[in-house]
């Protein structure tokens, strides 16, 4: 009887310990950047120039999935339970495709598939996408660079790099992600404004020939 009672006590204690451990399990939260959809493209009857976008690259630490913060210029930290649901460099690539397609400058904008059926190819890099916790207050920084190459000649006809900083009013991860979205929107708008004049000229020239 005493042995049975002792076993019952051990079982109850084990259940209590396991229940306590389970209650301390932290759920991982997943986030995505949220940018406004670009406007519908204007009718582009005179656009004959085609454009392909290569997948944007990014530093390895930005592709680990965890949201990044920096306590100093040299120290990179990662939120253990706050991660990106979509690879940020893939998100930037898709956003660039959508926004260049909405300009009406090009007859077709697509993801680069290695084929040589486009007039121009854009390649780029997501340089920064991080929370900044030094130099007073909490900020976020987004940096993006890109260049456009004429595919048949290999000539770089346009290149640009931009960096945008946003202020975080409340230091929690959802607020940081929201400000990263706003800052990314400004960075992409600045990167793509204006659409390179040489491309618009080429498109007009091609239309006039036809």
RODO-770532 format. One line per 3 residues: their letters; for each residue x negated, z, y of C-alpha. Coordinates in nm, 4 decimals. Each point is the difference from the previous one (the first is absolute). Example, Ala and Ser with C-alpha at 12.3 -4.5 7.8 and 13.67 -1.06 7.14 Angstrom:
REM residues 2
as	-1.2300 0.7800 -0.4500  -0.1370 -0.0660 0.3440 .
***
This chain:
REM residues 210
xxx	0.0000 0.0000 0.0000  -0.2816 0.0943 0.2387  -0.1796 -0.3244 -0.0840 .
xxx	0.3140 -0.2035 0.0737  0.0462 0.1816 0.3282  -0.3619 -0.0611 0.0930 .
xxx	0.0337 -0.3702 -0.0832  0.3144 -0.0230 0.2104  -0.1802 0.1568 0.2936 .
xxx	-0.2905 -0.2471 -0.0390  0.2402 -0.2933 -0.0120  0.1841 0.1195 0.3095 .
xxx	-0.3253 0.0516 0.1885  -0.1207 -0.3470 -0.1005  0.3254 -0.1569 0.1214 .
xxx	-0.0286 0.1897 0.3277  -0.3582 -0.1198 0.0527  0.0875 -0.3597 -0.0836 .
xxx	0.3027 0.0109 0.2281  -0.2133 0.1361 0.2823  -0.2581 -0.2751 -0.0491 .
xxx	0.2679 -0.2668 -0.0069  0.1455 0.1250 0.3267  -0.3400 -0.0475 0.1644 .
xxx	-0.0343 -0.3668 -0.0971  -0.0254 -0.2020 0.3221  0.1866 -0.3291 0.0131 .
xxx	-0.1927 -0.3040 0.1187  0.1613 -0.1779 0.2947  -0.0306 -0.3771 0.0431 .
xxx	0.0192 -0.1806 0.3341  0.0031 -0.3501 0.1378  -0.0618 -0.1330 0.3473 .
xxx	0.3157 -0.1048 0.1797  -0.0215 -0.2918 0.2413  0.2956 -0.1772 0.1654 .
xxx	0.0865 -0.3301 -0.1651  -0.1253 -0.2991 0.1989  0.2634 -0.2149 0.1690 .
xxx	0.1320 -0.3091 -0.1719  -0.2391 -0.2884 0.0701  0.1112 -0.2643 0.2478 .
xxx	0.0792 -0.3484 -0.1219  -0.3405 -0.1631 -0.0438  0.0796 -0.3701 -0.0348 .
xxx	-0.3315 -0.0938 0.1614  -0.2181 0.2412 -0.1991  -0.2127 -0.1721 -0.2639 .
xxx	-0.2883 0.2452 -0.0353  -0.0100 0.2095 -0.3180  -0.1599 0.3401 -0.0297 .
xxx	-0.1098 0.2176 -0.2926  -0.0830 0.3723 0.0209  -0.2605 0.1558 -0.2257 .
xxx	0.0571 0.3551 -0.1243  -0.1462 0.2300 0.2659  -0.2903 0.2135 -0.1154 .
xxx	-0.0544 0.3695 0.0794  -0.2642 0.2692 -0.0525  0.0127 0.1469 -0.3500 .
xxx	0.1088 0.3424 0.1276  0.3144 -0.1509 0.1563  0.0969 -0.1551 -0.3336 .
xxx	-0.0059 0.3236 -0.2001  0.3680 0.0550 0.0706  -0.0267 0.3364 0.1756 .
xxx	0.0729 0.0298 0.3716  -0.3256 0.0512 0.1870  -0.0956 0.2529 0.2645 .
xxx	-0.3340 0.0497 0.1733  -0.1117 0.3447 0.1172  -0.3101 -0.1567 0.1586 .
xxx	-0.1411 -0.3510 0.0378  -0.1958 0.0529 -0.3219  0.2471 0.2008 -0.2124 .
xxx	0.2741 -0.1890 -0.1843  0.2778 0.2073 -0.1576  0.2971 -0.0934 -0.2190 .
xxx	0.3428 0.1594 -0.0215  0.0343 0.0942 -0.3671  0.3804 -0.0247 -0.0139 .
xxx	0.0701 -0.2649 0.2649  -0.0666 -0.3571 -0.1075  0.0803 -0.3569 0.0962 .
xxx	0.2705 -0.1661 -0.2092  -0.1451 -0.3435 0.0865  -0.3667 -0.0937 0.0408 .
xxx	-0.0430 -0.0027 0.3808  -0.2068 -0.3191 -0.0052  0.2786 -0.1747 -0.1931 .
xxx	0.2521 0.1299 0.2535  -0.2066 -0.1385 0.2887  -0.0320 -0.3361 -0.1753 .
xxx	0.3762 -0.0264 -0.0491  0.0627 0.1034 0.3617  -0.2417 -0.2632 0.1325 .
xxx	0.1675 -0.2689 -0.2126  0.3447 0.0984 0.1278  -0.1022 0.0147 0.3642 .
xxx	-0.1955 -0.3257 0.0050  0.2888 -0.1663 -0.1800  0.2339 0.1249 0.2732 .
xxx	-0.1957 -0.1661 0.2807  0.1313 -0.3479 -0.0783  -0.3525 -0.1388 0.0559 .
xxx	-0.0516 -0.0887 -0.3657  0.2075 -0.2099 -0.2345  -0.0856 0.2352 -0.2859 .
xxx	-0.1747 0.3371 -0.0327  -0.0837 0.1315 -0.3467  -0.2347 0.2271 -0.1906 .
xxx	-0.3270 -0.1768 -0.0854  -0.0082 -0.0993 -0.3669  -0.3364 -0.1752 -0.0118 .
xxx	0.1495 -0.3454 0.0483  -0.1182 -0.2309 0.2792  0.3443 -0.1083 0.1201 .
xxx	-0.0059 0.1984 0.3267  -0.1452 -0.1100 0.3325  -0.1244 0.3468 0.0942 .
xxx	-0.0781 0.3203 -0.1864  0.0101 0.3497 0.1505  -0.2139 0.2751 -0.1488 .
xxx	-0.0190 0.3545 0.1304  -0.0834 0.3614 -0.0558  0.1830 0.3281 0.0522 .
xxx	-0.2842 0.2027 0.1481  0.1729 0.3337 0.0681  0.3271 0.1708 -0.0882 .
xxx	-0.0493 0.3723 0.0390  0.0843 0.3290 0.1614  -0.2601 0.1280 0.2477 .
xxx	-0.0365 0.3782 0.0259  -0.2912 0.0348 0.2418  -0.0639 -0.0435 0.3740 .
xxx	0.3084 0.2055 0.0832  0.3512 -0.0377 -0.1366  0.1113 -0.2135 -0.2920 .
xxx	-0.0069 -0.3794 0.0252  0.0227 -0.3017 -0.2259  -0.2135 -0.3124 0.0146 .
xxx	0.0678 -0.3499 -0.1298  -0.2594 -0.2773 0.0185  0.0493 -0.3562 -0.1261 .
xxx	-0.2090 -0.3148 0.0250  0.0716 -0.3607 -0.0967  -0.1305 -0.3521 0.0283 .
xxx	0.1470 -0.3463 -0.0493  -0.1928 -0.2787 -0.1684  0.0768 -0.3732 -0.0053 .
xxx	0.0006 -0.0593 -0.3708  -0.1322 -0.3563 -0.0153  -0.3056 0.0694 0.2202 .
xxx	-0.0601 0.3737 -0.0512  -0.0058 0.0445 0.3783  0.1129 0.3378 0.1355 .
xxx	0.2436 -0.0874 0.2786  0.1098 0.3533 0.0915  -0.1010 0.3597 -0.0634 .
xxx	0.1145 0.3310 0.1415  -0.0351 0.3735 -0.0626  0.2269 0.2718 0.1386 .
xxx	0.0186 0.3778 -0.0135  0.2948 0.2168 0.0994  0.0289 0.3804 0.0268 .
xxx	0.3247 0.1984 -0.0061  0.0735 0.3628 0.0889  0.1613 0.2248 -0.2643 .
xxx	0.2344 0.2517 0.1593  0.0677 0.2042 -0.3137  -0.2671 0.0499 -0.2636 .
xxx	0.1722 -0.0720 -0.3305  -0.0444 -0.2963 -0.2319  0.3401 -0.1695 0.0601 .
xxx	-0.0653 0.0063 0.3756  -0.3529 -0.1339 -0.0531  0.1357 -0.2871 -0.2132 .
xxx	0.2663 -0.0784 0.2610  -0.2653 -0.0211 0.2721  -0.2205 -0.2135 -0.2265 .
xxx	0.2941 -0.2428 -0.0261  0.0396 -0.0184 0.3795  -0.3741 -0.0402 0.0474 .
xxx	-0.0220 -0.2679 -0.2705  0.2817 -0.1913 0.1724  -0.1924 -0.0004 0.3293 .
xxx	-0.3249 -0.1000 -0.1722  0.1543 -0.2977 -0.1811  0.1814 -0.1143 0.3149 .
xxx	-0.3249 0.0137 0.1968  -0.1909 -0.1746 -0.2806  0.2408 -0.2940 -0.0141 .
xxx	0.0656 -0.0395 0.3735  -0.0379 -0.2693 0.0976  0.0069 -0.2330 -0.2968 .
xxx	-0.3306 -0.1878 0.0276  0.0385 -0.2835 0.2491  -0.2114 -0.2366 -0.2088 .
xxx	0.2499 0.0283 -0.2844  0.2980 -0.0613 0.2264  -0.1824 -0.3023 0.1460 .
xxx	-0.0748 -0.1350 -0.3461  0.3632 0.0420 -0.0978  0.1178 -0.1886 0.3106 .
xxx	-0.2537 -0.2781 -0.0534  0.1109 -0.0453 -0.3591  0.3629 -0.0139 0.1103 .
xxx	-0.0783 -0.2637 0.2628  -0.1811 -0.2160 -0.2567  0.3120 0.0049 -0.2130 .
***
